[in-house]
């Protein structure tokens, strides 16, 4: 009997991993022998940048199970073994060790250095139910296996927003508004500048305000005057902005954030070839025309992309940045002359699926007035999840707007 777990990994890494489904022949494992070195694992391979896991295959035998998978790591210009001296450990969520049941060896496939793993488990120590094989990823904070569905995706997003804001995830589900002091947090999204002066977040139930305590009176009066959604709209926003201007601050950013809808997310098509891209492919792409897909100021966070090619010409690019441990943000650019050809939705949907396969949650941000971007999010299988509003200093806002004022 043969089962295939949901793929965490890079397309093709599972090639020739298990060989024949029936019988005992597994071609790519035939050269294993006792003289080859074994190693093992002490860190979370799923959470590390540029490390990918193939599909995980489970073979049921008369008296045991075999689990096989391949770890691939694509690091530019690195051709020697990376994991030679690592001590490997395999444990389940209950702390039971299976290290003695594991066989590991290395090989190279294309641009990936690979580690192949076989795990043999007696049926007495592994209770297996076919119904438990679902699209699942490891929740890195707790080690709990979570099914990837819309409910859990939303929970992960709320947990990250709680880290960013300095509140509890359940605060976003309350009927009453919540105000918390903002503080720096290494787990926050990396592009945020913390602590906030004032940042308002709503998942549709209430407003959670993460603030500098200096502005508690202003913010409390503002969010208690209106319904949650009205706090993010004019003319109400003029009240907040006018009060903050007296403190040398202005309303700056407003955006809607989108999460994938698992029920509708699928790989869409366009008339052009799509290619998976990695950081080693980005070096020549940090230009203005790809400024939404990639960020030169934080290029170390750009971890994955999908390009659309007309022959050898790159005509569209979706890229994602590892903005935090659990969530990767997607950005998209398409050359003007190639728009309205379904390229954006093909790139966005494909990248979203690739991100999910790597155990992360993709998210998408757009200004509510950017109709083209909003349409792409919806067409690509995303749906609105939360909104944010951020107050910044006058100097920051004025610099973004340009030094020259409007004419009288």
C-alpha positions in Angstrom: 0.0 0.0 0.0 1.3 3.5 -0.9 0.5 6.9 0.4 1.8 10.4 -0.5 1.8 13.2 2.0 1.2 16.8 0.9 4.4 18.2 -0.6 6.3 20.8 1.4 8.9 21.1 -1.2 10.5 22.2 -4.4 9.1 20.8 -7.6 11.1 17.7 -8.7 12.8 17.0 -5.4 10.7 13.8 -5.0 11.9 12.6 -8.4 13.2 8.9 -8.2 12.8 9.0 -4.5 10.8 5.8 -4.0 11.1 4.1 -7.4 8.5 1.3 -7.7 5.3 1.5 -5.7 4.8 -2.2 -5.8 7.4 -4.7 -4.7 10.8 -4.1 -3.1 12.7 -2.2 -5.8 13.5 1.5 -5.0 16.1 2.4 -7.6 17.5 5.6 -6.1 18.2 3.9 -2.8 20.0 0.8 -4.2 23.5 2.2 -3.7 23.0 2.6 0.0 25.4 0.5 2.0 26.9 0.3 5.5 30.2 2.0 4.5 28.4 5.3 3.8 28.2 7.9 6.5 25.0 8.5 8.4 24.0 11.9 9.9 21.1 13.4 11.7 19.0 16.5 12.4 18.9 19.1 15.3 17.1 22.0 13.8 13.8 22.7 12.1 14.4 22.1 8.4 11.1 23.6 7.4 11.7 27.0 8.9 15.2 27.5 7.4 15.7 29.7 4.4 16.5 27.9 1.1 15.8 24.5 2.6 13.1 22.4 1.0 11.4 19.1 1.7 10.2 16.7 -1.0 6.9 14.9 -0.7 6.9 12.5 2.2 6.2 8.9 1.1 4.9 6.2 3.4 5.1 2.5 2.4 3.1 0.0 4.4 4.7 -3.4 4.7 3.5 -6.6 6.4 5.4 -5.8 9.7 6.6 -2.2 9.4 6.2 1.2 7.7 8.9 2.9 5.6 8.8 6.7 5.4 11.1 8.4 2.8 11.7 12.0 2.0 14.5 14.2 0.6 15.8 17.5 2.0 17.2 19.9 -0.6 19.1 23.1 -0.1 19.8 25.5 -2.9 22.6 27.9 -1.9 24.4 29.7 -4.8 27.9 28.6 -5.5 27.9 26.0 -2.7 28.6 22.5 -4.1 30.2 20.7 -1.2 28.1 18.9 1.4 26.6 21.3 3.9 25.2 18.8 6.4 28.2 16.5 6.8 28.9 17.1 10.4 25.4 17.6 11.7 24.1 15.3 14.4 20.6 14.1 13.4 17.7 13.6 15.8 14.1 12.7 14.9 11.4 13.0 17.6 7.6 13.3 17.5 5.5 15.9 19.3 5.4 13.8 22.4 9.2 13.6 22.7 9.5 10.0 21.5 12.8 9.5 19.6 13.1 7.6 16.3 16.7 8.4 15.6 17.7 4.8 15.7 15.2 4.0 13.0 16.6 6.5 10.5 19.1 6.1 7.6 20.5 9.2 5.9 22.8 9.9 3.0 23.6 12.8 0.7 23.5 13.3 -3.1 23.2 16.1 -5.6 20.3 16.8 -8.0 20.7 19.7 -10.4 21.4 22.9 -8.4 20.3 21.2 -5.1 22.5 19.5 -2.6 20.2 16.8 -1.1 19.9 14.6 1.9 17.9 11.4 1.5 16.2 10.0 4.6 14.6 6.6 5.2 12.7 5.9 8.5 11.6 2.4 9.3 9.0 2.0 12.0 7.5 -1.2 13.5 3.7 -1.2 13.4 3.8 -1.6 17.2 5.3 1.8 17.6 3.5 3.7 14.8 -0.3 3.8 14.8 -1.3 4.9 11.3 -4.7 6.0 10.1 -5.2 6.9 6.5 -7.8 9.5 7.3 -5.1 11.4 9.2 -3.1 12.1 6.0 -4.2 15.7 5.3 -2.6 18.8 4.0 -0.6 19.5 7.1 2.3 21.7 8.2 4.2 21.9 11.5 3.2 24.9 13.6 6.7 26.0 14.6 5.9 27.6 17.9 4.2 24.6 19.4 5.3 21.7 17.3 1.7 20.8 16.7 0.6 19.5 13.3 -2.0 21.8 11.9 -4.3 21.2 9.0 -4.0 23.9 6.5 -7.6 25.2 6.1 -9.1 28.7 6.1 -9.7 28.6 9.9 -6.2 27.8 10.8 -4.7 30.2 8.2 -6.7 33.0 9.9 -5.5 31.9 13.3 -1.9 32.0 12.2 -2.4 35.5 10.8 -4.0 36.7 14.0 -1.2 35.2 16.0 1.3 37.2 13.9 -0.7 40.4 14.2 -0.7 39.9 18.0 3.1 39.6 17.9 3.2 42.8 15.8 0.8 44.7 18.0 1.8 43.4 21.4 -1.7 42.0 22.2 -3.3 38.5 22.4 -4.6 36.8 19.3 -8.1 36.5 20.9 -8.2 40.3 21.3 -9.1 40.5 17.6 -12.2 38.4 18.2 -13.6 40.6 21.1 -16.6 42.8 20.6 -15.0 45.7 22.6 -12.0 47.6 21.4 -8.6 46.9 22.8 -5.7 49.3 23.4 -2.2 48.0 24.2 1.2 49.6 24.5 3.5 49.0 21.5 6.9 47.5 22.0 9.7 46.1 19.9 9.5 42.4 19.3 12.0 40.3 17.3 9.2 38.1 16.0 7.3 41.0 14.4 7.2 41.4 10.6 10.6 42.6 9.7 9.6 45.7 7.7 7.7 47.2 10.7 9.3 50.0 12.7 8.5 49.4 16.3 7.3 50.6 18.7 4.3 52.3 16.9 3.0 55.7 17.7 -0.4 54.5 16.7 -1.3 51.4 14.7 -5.0 50.3 14.3 -5.9 46.7 13.3 -9.3 45.2 12.6 -10.3 41.7 11.6 -13.9 42.9 11.3 -15.0 42.6 14.9 -13.4 45.5 16.7 -10.3 47.8 16.7 -7.0 46.8 18.4 -4.8 49.8 18.8 -1.1 49.4 19.5 0.2 52.8 20.7 2.7 55.0 22.4 1.0 55.6 25.8 1.4 59.3 25.2 -1.4 59.1 22.7 -3.8 56.8 24.6 -6.3 59.6 25.3 -6.5 60.6 21.6 -6.8 57.0 20.3 -9.3 55.9 23.0 -11.6 58.8 22.2 -11.4 58.2 18.5 -12.0 54.5 18.4 -14.8 54.7 21.0 -16.7 57.2 18.9 -17.2 55.1 15.7 -17.9 51.5 14.7 -14.8 49.5 13.8 -15.0 49.9 10.1 -15.7 53.6 10.3 -12.3 54.2 12.1 -10.6 53.5 8.8 -12.6 55.8 6.6 -13.0 59.5 5.9 -14.4 61.9 7.0 -13.9 60.2 10.4 -10.1 59.9 9.9 -9.8 63.7 9.8 -10.5 63.7 13.5 -7.6 61.4 14.2 -5.3 63.1 11.8 -6.1 66.6 13.2 -5.5 65.5 16.8 -2.2 63.7 15.8 -1.0 66.7 13.8 -0.8 68.7 17.0 1.6 66.0 18.2 3.7 66.2 15.1 2.1 63.0 13.6 -0.1 62.2 10.7 -2.1 59.3 9.4 0.2 57.6 6.9 -0.5 54.0 5.8 -3.9 52.3 5.2 -4.1 48.9 3.6 -6.2 45.8 3.3 -4.5 42.4 3.8 -5.5 39.3 2.0 -5.2 35.6 2.9 -5.6 32.6 0.6 -9.0 30.9 0.4 -8.1 27.2 0.3 -11.5 26.4 -1.1 -10.8 28.5 -4.3 -7.0 28.7 -4.5 -5.7 26.8 -7.5 -2.9 27.2 -10.1 -4.2 29.6 -12.8 -2.7 29.7 -16.3 -1.5 32.4 -18.8 -0.1 32.2 -22.3 3.5 32.4 -21.1 6.0 30.0 -19.5 6.2 30.1 -15.7 9.5 29.4 -13.9 10.2 29.0 -10.2 12.9 31.5 -9.2 15.2 31.5 -6.2 17.5 34.1 -4.6 20.3 33.2 -6.9 18.1 34.3 -9.8 17.2 37.7 -8.4 20.6 39.5 -8.7 19.8 41.3 -11.9 16.2 41.9 -11.1 16.5 44.6 -8.4 15.2 47.4 -10.7 12.2 49.8 -10.6 10.1 47.6 -12.9 10.2 44.7 -10.4 9.9 47.0 -7.3 6.7 45.4 -6.0 7.9 41.8 -6.4 11.3 42.3 -4.9 12.8 44.8 -2.4 16.4 45.9 -2.8 16.5 47.4 0.7 15.6 44.0 2.2 16.9 41.6 -0.4 17.9 39.1 2.2 14.2 38.5 2.8 13.4 37.7 -0.8 13.2 34.0 -0.8 11.1 32.8 -3.7 9.6 33.9 -6.9 7.7 32.9 -10.1 8.6 34.5 -13.4 6.5 34.6 -16.6 8.7 34.5 -19.8 7.9 35.4 -23.4 10.7 33.4 -24.9 13.8 34.5 -23.0 12.2 37.8 -21.8 10.9 38.2 -18.3 7.5 39.9 -18.6 6.0 39.3 -15.2 7.3 38.5 -11.7 5.8 37.6 -8.4 8.1 37.5 -5.4 7.7 36.8 -1.7 9.6 38.1 1.2 10.0 36.1 4.5 8.6 38.9 6.6 8.2 36.7 9.6 8.6 33.1 10.7 5.2 31.9 9.6 4.0 34.2 6.8 5.5 35.3 3.5 4.2 38.4 1.7 3.6 38.3 -2.1 4.2 41.2 -4.4 3.6 41.3 -8.2 4.8 43.2 -11.2 3.8 42.8 -14.9 5.2 44.8 -17.8 2.7 47.4 -19.0 2.5 46.0 -22.5 1.8 42.5 -21.2 -1.1 43.4 -18.8 -4.7 42.0 -19.2 -3.3 38.6 -20.3 -4.0 36.8 -16.9 -0.2 36.9 -16.1 -0.6 38.5 -12.7 -3.2 36.0 -11.4 -1.2 33.0 -12.8 2.0 34.3 -11.1 0.2 35.1 -7.8 -1.7 31.8 -7.5 1.3 29.7 -8.4 3.5 31.5 -5.9 0.9 31.2 -3.2 0.8 27.4 -3.7 4.6 27.2 -3.7 4.6 29.1 -0.4 2.1 26.8 1.2 4.2 23.8 0.1 7.1 25.2 2.1 5.0 25.3 5.2 4.4 29.1 5.2 1.2 31.2 4.9 1.2 33.6 1.9 -0.4 37.0 2.4 -1.1 39.9 0.0 -1.4 43.6 0.7 -3.1 46.2 -1.3 -4.5 49.7 -0.8 -8.3 49.7 -1.0 -8.1 52.2 -3.9 -5.7 50.0 -6.0 -8.5 48.3 -8.0 -6.1 46.5 -10.3 -4.3 44.9 -7.3 -7.5 44.1 -5.4 -8.9 42.4 -8.5 -5.8 40.3 -8.9 -5.9 39.2 -5.2 -9.5 38.1 -5.6 -9.0 36.4 -8.9 -5.9 34.6 -7.6 -7.8 32.9 -4.8 -7.3 35.4 -1.9 -9.9 37.1 0.2 -9.7 40.1 2.6 -8.8 39.3 6.1 -7.8 42.4 8.0 -7.1 46.1 7.7 -4.4 48.3 9.2 -3.9 52.0 9.7 -0.5 53.5 10.8 0.3 57.0 12.1 3.9 58.2 11.4 5.8 61.4 12.1 5.2 64.5 10.0 8.7 64.3 8.6 8.2 60.8 7.5 4.9 61.6 5.7 6.3 64.8 4.2 9.3 62.9 2.8 7.1 60.3 1.2 4.9 63.0 -0.4 7.9 65.0 -1.6 9.3 68.3 -0.3 7.5 70.5 -2.7 4.0 71.5 -1.4 1.0 71.8 -3.7 0.5 75.3 -5.3 -1.9 77.7 -3.6 
